[in-house]
């Protein structure tokens, strides 16, 4: 493959990544909704494994934990003051209790990181890991998200 083809491919990838970052900054509500939908999809897959409805699959567990880590990493920047209003389920407490919100996200990230290896160890480890990570979800939703 010619060097110019590699350069063009790299340029396209860089532009795509930059465009994604710009969209996230332009519409943080849409970005956080997509992250939360992905969280839910992955949680659904993991819950099925924990319940024995699906066989343990380390690749799916890794995918879930990677995506949850992505959410925890991106979330702090996705709640600017300009995103208080609009089609969002975020409660005013996100902004009025920002330190508590940021701490909840940090705890979620820490629990995702701390429980990843246990989750990858098999079905029994996944059950324990999901309980720790899932508690963060319900605690945060109780305080910072409107019910449907």
C-alpha positions in Angstrom: 0.0 0.0 0.0 1.3 3.4 -0.9 2.3 5.9 1.8 -0.2 8.4 0.4 -3.0 5.8 0.9 -1.9 5.3 4.6 -1.8 9.0 5.1 -5.3 9.5 3.6 -6.7 6.7 5.8 -5.1 8.3 8.9 -6.5 11.7 7.9 -10.0 10.3 7.5 -9.8 8.5 10.9 -8.5 11.7 12.6 -11.3 13.8 11.0 -13.9 11.3 12.1 -12.7 11.3 15.7 -12.6 15.1 15.7 -16.1 15.3 14.3 -17.4 12.9 17.0 -15.8 15.1 19.7 -17.4 18.2 18.2 -20.8 16.6 18.1 -20.5 15.6 21.8 -19.7 19.2 22.7 -22.5 20.6 20.6 -25.1 18.2 21.9 -24.1 16.8 25.3 -27.6 15.6 26.0 -27.7 13.4 22.9 -24.2 12.1 23.7 -25.1 11.1 27.3 -28.4 9.5 26.1 -26.4 7.3 23.7 -24.0 6.4 26.4 -26.8 5.5 28.8 -28.5 3.4 26.1 -25.3 1.5 25.6 -25.0 1.1 29.4 -28.5 -0.4 29.4 -27.9 -2.8 26.5 -24.7 -4.1 28.1 -26.3 -4.4 31.5 -29.1 -6.5 29.9 -26.6 -8.8 28.4 -24.7 -9.2 31.7 -27.9 -9.7 33.7 -28.9 -12.6 31.3 -25.6 -14.2 32.0 -25.9 -13.8 35.8 -29.4 -15.3 35.7 -28.2 -18.2 33.6 -30.3 -17.3 30.6 -27.2 -17.0 28.5 -23.8 -18.7 28.8 -20.9 -16.7 30.3 -19.1 -15.0 27.5 -15.9 -13.2 28.4 -15.9 -11.2 25.2 -19.4 -9.8 26.0 -18.3 -9.1 29.6 -15.2 -7.2 28.3 -17.4 -5.2 25.9 -19.7 -4.2 28.8 -16.9 -3.2 31.1 -15.1 -1.3 28.4 -18.3 0.6 27.5 -19.1 1.4 31.2 -15.5 2.7 31.6 -16.1 4.9 28.5 -19.2 6.3 30.1 -17.5 7.0 33.4 -14.7 8.7 31.6 -16.8 10.9 29.3 -19.7 11.7 31.7 -18.1 14.5 33.8 -17.7 16.7 30.7 -21.3 16.0 29.3 -23.2 18.1 31.9 -22.3 21.7 31.1 -24.7 24.4 32.4 -26.1 24.8 28.9 -27.5 21.3 29.1 -29.8 21.8 32.1 -32.8 22.3 29.9 -34.0 20.3 27.0 -35.0 16.7 26.5 -33.1 15.3 29.5 -33.9 13.2 32.5 -31.0 14.8 34.5 -32.3 16.3 37.7 -31.2 19.8 38.9 -29.2 18.0 41.6 -26.6 17.2 38.9 -25.7 20.9 38.8 -26.6 22.0 42.4 -24.7 19.1 44.0 -22.0 18.9 41.4 -19.3 17.6 43.8 -21.6 14.7 44.8 -22.4 13.9 41.2 -18.8 13.9 40.2 -18.0 11.7 43.2 -20.8 9.2 42.1 -19.2 9.0 38.6 -15.8 8.5 40.1 -17.1 5.7 42.3 -18.7 4.1 39.3 -15.5 4.2 37.4 -13.5 2.9 40.3 -16.0 0.0 40.8 -15.9 -0.8 37.1 -12.1 -0.9 37.2 -11.9 -2.8 40.5 -14.4 -5.4 39.5 -13.3 -6.0 35.9 -11.0 -8.9 36.6 -13.5 -10.6 38.9 -16.2 -10.3 36.2 -13.9 -11.9 33.7 -13.2 -14.8 36.0 -16.5 -16.6 35.2 -20.2 -16.6 36.1 -19.7 -16.5 39.8 -17.3 -13.7 39.7 -19.6 -11.8 37.3 -22.4 -12.0 39.8 -20.3 -10.3 42.5 -19.0 -7.7 40.1 -22.4 -6.9 38.7 -23.8 -6.3 42.2 -21.0 -3.8 43.0 -21.2 -2.0 39.7 -25.0 -2.1 39.5 -25.4 -0.5 42.9 -23.7 2.6 41.5 -26.2 2.8 38.7 -29.2 2.6 41.0 -27.8 5.0 43.6 -26.9 7.6 40.9 -30.3 7.3 39.2 -32.1 7.8 42.5 -30.4 11.1 43.2 -29.7 12.5 39.7 -32.2 11.2 37.2 -35.9 11.8 36.7 -38.1 8.7 36.8 -39.8 7.8 33.5 
